[in-house]
């Protein structure tokens, strides 16, 4: 059988649904494609105390069957090749994707001198991400400086992130702005920064547990179209100021409705020991990923 005959026969054997445009469901909507991951920050105390290594995180990913790690870099011993490259190799040999580095970079800097200082640090971490094979770097918005307006802070953050994205994009790495306090307390400002950056190499690292009330679920949904990476939390703020467990089924359905393709990483911050609390939560996430994902 020649190549043309083979392709014709194979196409005839494929169900009609599979012959639609890639990534689209039966009704034509963009189909979601979820991957499950662990945020290294979930084990912050153990990593800080050196009771756990980054290699141990890779082993945990294998044991729990998740796809990747959002690697918080705060406890790296250094960024030398002697540390970075063996970790990359170890993850690859175990088929675990270190898809993201989470760094402390703060985008809101009111002066050119401060912006350049922050960008110099960010560029170094982008270079580390490139060595590790990561395609995403998480950054923060930062606080509104004293005597500045929110509008000024948003503009400064957008300018810094735009310049950062120019550098990261030239290396095939996306910057994700996390909603985590300061000028990213609310979705409107977070989205506005990313819109102003206006780069295919910039988006939102959407944390589902960080927005301030009111209407947190609405704020999450507002950000999903701009999300390039996401964190799942066990709790969220309610309009009355209290916190309550997140309805993960609802969260996943929201992401699926928008056709999100990418990682949802567990960032565990509750009081119980993560060694025992995290594995069953990851199992639940994998089940929801299968429920709502096209693959």
Secondary structure as UniProt FT lines:
FT   HELIX           3..13
FT   HELIX           16..19
FT   TURN            22..23
FT   TURN            26..27
FT   STRAND          33..39
FT   HELIX           40..43
FT   HELIX           44..48
FT   TURN            49..50
FT   HELIX           54..64
FT   STRAND          68..72
FT   TURN            74..75
FT   HELIX           81..93
FT   TURN            94..95
FT   STRAND          97..106
FT   HELIX           112..132
FT   STRAND          136..140
FT   TURN            146..147
FT   HELIX           150..169
FT   TURN            170..172
FT   STRAND          174..178
FT   HELIX           182..184
FT   HELIX           187..197
FT   TURN            200..201
FT   STRAND          202..207
FT   TURN            208..209
FT   HELIX           216..224
FT   TURN            225..226
FT   STRAND          227..232
FT   STRAND          235..237
FT   TURN            239..240
FT   STRAND          243..245
FT   HELIX           248..257
FT   TURN            258..259
FT   STRAND          261..266
FT   HELIX           274..292
//
